[in-house]
Amino acid sequence: MIKKILLFLIVIIIIVFSFAMPGLFLHIEDLSRENEIFTRPKKETKKIDVQAEKIYLVMFIHNIYQIKDEKVYYGDNKKIATYVLPMAESRNATTPTEEFKNEVSKLISNEIINEINLDEYLQYMEVENIFSPEYTVITCNIIKENAEWLGISIEEKTGKIINADFPKSFLKTDIEIEKQLRNYAKYLDLDIIDDWKFESNILKSEKAQLSIVLVQKGESCMITIAPIETYEAYVKEDEVIKREYEIVESENKNIKK
């Protein structure tokens, strides 16, 4: 019984810190590195196609990544307080909402994840992430009885899932990754953009300057959409850290010899 309680608490902690904000986050140990990436000065973004700019979700993705590390200032007797965006507020939902169930069912019908019984769970949580008065993302997380989890981030106005995190066992494996990513673009209603290209397991649109990726690390999976420059910065940083790790490991082996 004690072991089950401890496992439950550990899973809760992992879920809360892993899914608090959308983005390219799979492991808690990556958070500080990724935050550092996103707070560095941005290079000038390539111009988004005029037609793509008219699509609300395209600009939403770009704008939340642009403002997520900005601060909100307010004056009170010449005192200034600052808050890192987004501002998160817990919601009262304790059981899976219809919105959650409906959107997850679309991931299932679009052959991205396997069928999941959402009625068997230990806990359900929702957090409202406010980037600005017009930009809000709802993160919904469910912990199942077998300690598996599902976390999704829903853009409030369109109701679309812009990020989903889940265990490898949930991933549908009898379909090609390219088809899964194109199905996800279709689910987002972004298949109207005509230049999506699949390269190196990434679906990329130059017109929208967006990347759709399915990342697998260990027993965790994530499907998400992000600006091309954001994902490329993440990959470059990840490669640098891997090389540094390999160098350290090599030096340690030489010392032991």
C-alpha positions as CSV (number, residue, x, y, z in Angstrom):
1,M,0.0,0.0,0.0
2,I,2.8,2.4,0.9
3,K,4.6,1.7,-2.3
4,K,1.4,2.4,-4.3
5,I,1.0,5.7,-2.5
6,L,4.6,6.7,-3.1
7,L,4.3,5.8,-6.8
8,F,1.1,7.9,-7.0
9,L,2.8,10.9,-5.4
10,I,5.8,10.6,-7.7
11,V,3.6,10.4,-10.8
12,I,1.7,13.5,-9.7
13,I,4.9,15.5,-9.2
14,I,6.2,14.5,-12.6
15,I,2.9,15.3,-14.3
16,V,2.6,18.8,-12.7
17,F,6.1,19.9,-13.6
18,S,6.2,18.2,-17.0
19,F,2.9,19.6,-18.3
20,A,2.5,23.0,-16.7
21,M,3.2,24.8,-20.0
22,P,3.2,23.8,-23.6
23,G,6.3,23.5,-25.5
24,L,9.1,21.1,-26.3
25,F,9.4,19.5,-22.9
26,L,9.7,15.7,-22.3
27,H,11.9,15.4,-19.3
28,I,12.2,17.4,-16.1
29,E,16.0,17.5,-16.3
30,D,15.7,19.4,-19.6
31,L,13.5,22.2,-18.3
32,S,16.3,24.6,-17.2
33,R,18.2,24.1,-20.4
34,E,15.1,24.7,-22.5
35,N,14.1,27.7,-20.6
36,E,17.6,29.1,-21.1
37,I,17.1,28.6,-24.9
38,F,13.8,30.4,-25.0
39,T,15.0,33.4,-23.0
40,R,18.0,34.0,-25.2
41,P,17.8,36.9,-27.8
42,K,15.9,35.7,-30.8
43,K,17.3,35.8,-34.3
44,E,15.1,37.6,-36.8
45,T,12.3,35.2,-37.8
46,K,11.9,34.5,-41.5
47,K,8.9,36.2,-43.0
48,I,5.6,34.3,-42.7
49,D,3.6,33.9,-45.9
50,V,0.8,36.5,-46.3
51,Q,-1.9,33.8,-46.5
52,A,-0.5,31.9,-43.6
53,E,-0.6,35.1,-41.5
54,K,-4.3,35.1,-41.9
55,I,-4.7,31.8,-40.1
56,Y,-5.4,32.4,-36.4
57,L,-3.6,29.3,-35.1
58,V,-0.4,30.0,-37.1
59,M,0.0,33.4,-35.5
60,F,-1.1,32.1,-32.1
61,I,1.8,29.6,-32.0
62,H,4.3,32.2,-33.1
63,N,3.0,34.8,-30.6
64,I,3.0,32.6,-27.5
65,Y,6.6,31.6,-28.1
66,Q,7.5,35.2,-28.5
67,I,5.8,36.5,-25.4
68,K,6.1,33.5,-23.1
69,D,9.3,34.9,-21.5
70,E,8.2,38.5,-21.4
71,K,7.0,40.1,-18.2
72,V,3.8,41.9,-17.1
73,Y,4.4,45.2,-15.3
74,Y,2.0,47.2,-13.2
75,G,2.6,50.3,-11.1
76,D,1.4,50.9,-7.6
77,N,2.7,53.9,-5.7
78,K,5.7,53.8,-8.1
79,K,6.4,50.2,-7.2
80,I,6.7,47.8,-10.1
81,A,5.9,44.1,-9.9
82,T,6.8,41.6,-12.6
83,Y,5.4,38.2,-13.5
84,V,6.8,35.7,-15.9
85,L,4.3,34.6,-18.5
86,P,2.2,32.6,-18.8
87,M,0.4,33.2,-15.5
88,A,-1.0,29.8,-14.4
89,E,-4.3,29.3,-12.5
90,S,-5.7,25.9,-11.4
91,R,-9.2,25.1,-12.5
92,N,-11.8,23.3,-10.5
93,A,-12.3,20.3,-12.8
94,T,-11.5,17.1,-11.0
95,T,-13.1,14.7,-13.6
96,P,-12.3,14.6,-17.3
97,T,-14.3,17.2,-19.1
98,E,-16.3,16.7,-22.3
99,E,-13.8,19.0,-24.1
100,F,-10.9,16.9,-22.9
101,K,-12.6,13.6,-24.0
102,N,-13.7,15.0,-27.4
103,E,-10.3,16.3,-28.3
104,V,-8.5,13.2,-27.2
105,S,-11.0,11.1,-29.2
106,K,-9.9,13.1,-32.3
107,L,-6.2,12.2,-31.6
108,I,-7.4,8.6,-31.6
109,S,-9.6,8.8,-34.7
110,N,-6.7,10.5,-36.5
111,E,-4.5,7.5,-35.8
112,I,-2.0,9.4,-33.5
113,I,-2.6,7.5,-30.3
114,N,-4.3,4.2,-29.4
115,E,-7.7,3.8,-27.9
116,I,-7.7,5.0,-24.2
117,N,-10.2,4.4,-21.5
118,L,-10.6,7.8,-20.0
119,D,-13.1,6.6,-17.3
120,E,-10.4,4.7,-15.4
121,Y,-8.2,7.2,-13.7
122,L,-6.7,8.3,-10.4
123,Q,-6.7,12.0,-10.8
124,Y,-7.6,14.7,-13.4
125,M,-6.2,18.2,-13.3
126,E,-6.6,21.4,-15.4
127,V,-4.5,24.5,-15.4
128,E,-5.3,27.8,-17.3
129,N,-2.1,29.4,-18.7
130,I,-2.7,33.0,-19.6
131,F,-0.1,34.4,-22.0
132,S,-2.1,37.6,-22.6
133,P,-5.8,38.7,-22.4
134,E,-6.4,37.1,-25.8
135,Y,-4.1,34.1,-25.6
136,T,-4.9,31.3,-23.2
137,V,-3.8,27.6,-23.2
138,I,-5.6,25.0,-21.0
139,T,-3.4,22.1,-19.9
140,C,-5.3,19.0,-19.0
141,N,-3.6,16.0,-17.3
142,I,-5.0,12.6,-16.4
143,I,-3.3,10.0,-14.3
144,K,-4.5,6.5,-14.9
145,E,-4.7,3.6,-12.4
146,N,-1.7,1.9,-13.9
147,A,0.4,5.0,-13.4
148,E,0.2,6.0,-17.1
149,W,-0.6,9.5,-18.0
150,L,-1.9,11.8,-20.7
151,G,-1.3,15.5,-20.9
152,I,-2.6,17.8,-23.5
153,S,-2.5,21.6,-24.1
154,I,-5.6,23.1,-25.6
155,E,-5.7,26.5,-27.4
156,E,-8.8,28.1,-25.8
157,K,-10.4,29.8,-28.9
158,T,-10.0,27.0,-31.4
159,G,-10.2,24.2,-28.9
160,K,-7.3,22.4,-30.7
161,I,-4.6,20.4,-29.0
162,I,-1.3,22.1,-29.7
163,N,0.8,19.7,-27.6
164,A,0.3,16.2,-26.3
165,D,2.5,14.1,-23.9
166,F,1.9,10.5,-23.3
167,P,3.7,7.2,-22.6
168,K,5.1,5.1,-25.5
169,S,2.4,2.5,-24.9
170,F,-0.2,5.0,-26.0
171,L,1.5,5.7,-29.4
172,K,0.0,4.1,-32.4
173,T,2.8,2.2,-34.1
174,D,1.1,0.6,-37.1
175,I,1.1,3.8,-39.1
176,E,4.0,5.8,-40.6
177,I,5.2,8.8,-38.7
178,E,4.7,11.0,-41.8
179,K,1.0,10.1,-42.0
180,Q,0.6,10.7,-38.2
181,L,2.1,14.2,-38.6
182,R,0.0,15.0,-41.6
183,N,-3.0,13.7,-39.8
184,Y,-2.1,16.0,-36.9
185,A,-1.8,19.0,-39.3
186,K,-5.2,18.1,-40.7
187,Y,-6.7,17.9,-37.2
188,L,-5.3,21.4,-36.5
189,D,-7.0,22.6,-39.8
190,L,-3.5,23.6,-41.0
191,D,-3.5,21.2,-44.0
192,I,-4.8,24.1,-46.1
193,I,-1.2,25.3,-46.1
194,D,0.2,23.7,-49.2
195,D,3.9,23.4,-48.6
196,W,4.2,20.9,-45.7
197,K,7.3,18.8,-46.3
198,F,8.4,15.7,-44.4
199,E,12.1,15.6,-43.8
200,S,14.1,13.8,-41.0
201,N,10.9,12.9,-39.2
202,I,9.7,16.5,-39.1
203,L,6.8,18.0,-41.0
204,K,7.8,21.5,-41.8
205,S,6.1,24.5,-43.5
206,E,8.2,27.3,-44.8
207,K,5.1,29.4,-45.5
208,A,3.9,29.2,-41.9
209,Q,7.4,28.9,-40.4
210,L,6.1,26.0,-38.3
211,S,7.4,22.5,-37.5
212,I,5.2,19.5,-36.4
213,V,7.2,16.9,-34.6
214,L,6.7,13.5,-32.8
215,V,9.5,13.1,-30.3
216,Q,10.2,9.8,-28.5
217,K,12.6,9.7,-25.5
218,G,12.7,6.5,-23.5
219,E,9.2,5.6,-22.6
220,S,7.8,9.1,-23.2
221,C,6.3,10.6,-26.4
222,M,5.3,14.0,-27.4
223,I,3.6,15.5,-30.5
224,T,3.7,19.2,-30.8
225,I,3.7,22.2,-33.1
226,A,6.3,25.0,-32.7
227,P,8.0,27.7,-34.7
228,I,10.8,26.3,-36.9
229,E,13.5,28.5,-35.3
230,T,12.4,27.3,-31.8
231,Y,12.7,23.6,-32.6
232,E,16.0,24.1,-34.5
233,A,17.5,25.9,-31.5
234,Y,16.3,23.1,-29.2
235,V,17.9,20.5,-31.5
236,K,21.2,22.4,-31.7
237,E,21.4,22.8,-28.0
238,D,20.6,19.1,-27.5
239,E,23.4,18.1,-29.8
240,V,25.9,20.3,-28.0
241,I,24.9,18.8,-24.6
242,K,25.3,15.3,-26.1
243,R,28.8,16.0,-27.4
244,E,29.8,17.5,-24.0
245,Y,28.4,14.4,-22.3
246,E,30.4,12.1,-24.7
247,I,33.6,14.1,-24.1
248,V,33.1,13.8,-20.3
249,E,32.4,10.1,-20.5
250,S,35.5,9.6,-22.7
251,E,37.7,11.5,-20.3
252,N,36.3,9.5,-17.3
253,K,37.1,6.2,-19.1
254,N,40.6,7.4,-19.8
255,I,41.1,8.3,-16.2
256,K,39.9,4.9,-15.0
257,K,42.4,3.2,-17.4
